[in-house]
Amino acid sequence: MAEEKHQLTKKNEDFIFHFKKLLAQNSQLSAEQIEAATDEVTTKLLTAQGTGTTAAQLFGTPTQAVAQYLDPKKSNKKLHDYKFWQLALDTSMAILMLFAGVFGLTLFFSKQATGQGAGIVSLLLIAALGGSIYTAVVLKLTPNPKATQAEPKSRRWLYLGLALVAWIVGFIVLGLLPPIINPTLPPLAYLIVAVAAYGVFRWNRQQAGLQGGGFLAISQLSQQARLESSQAKK
């Protein structure tokens, strides 16, 4: 395993260093268990880096990776173990707080803020639509170990095409909503919406046990599922 560690990229070596250090600081695991966990993570990183997948995409932070070994019952849920609405809500709130924050700051520093920016109704519906479509596509395109038969590639491409059409049509239609039912709010209101979306975002992650290390938890979970699927085929 020492030779394999030297084959890791600099960033992955740094990840392993901090991962092992954090494990050693915890008294729950013996020296043998720490080495076994380190070897397992190293093997996964070696496999992942061959496909361009980073440690952050695969495990999140070293702290989150350590949590999987200190509290495996809490961290062993896979992508398809979560409910659709939990993943969709996570993605939708991420989109909403990003867009609302950008619109709020843009309008705040704009000299002519009145009437500019996205209407609040279209913003909320775009976030909900985008989060739901993205979640549905990722779930369809990511291998499911519980499925008795894998989805044909042609059907996966069909799902992707339909999702793209639905997103474009939905975006256009929502953008045409009249101001009377889709008013543009003051800059501060958009910033409040962004903060509220972040609150729901954090609450949902805690309640669902989502361990996303990046902006979208579903992206990391999908990367992990793809890696495990490729390892199972070997």
Summary of the structure (lengths in Angstrom):
residues: 234
radius of gyration: 21.1
end to end distance: 19.4
largest distance: 66.4
contacts: 700
relative contact order: 0.15
helix: 72%
strand: 0%
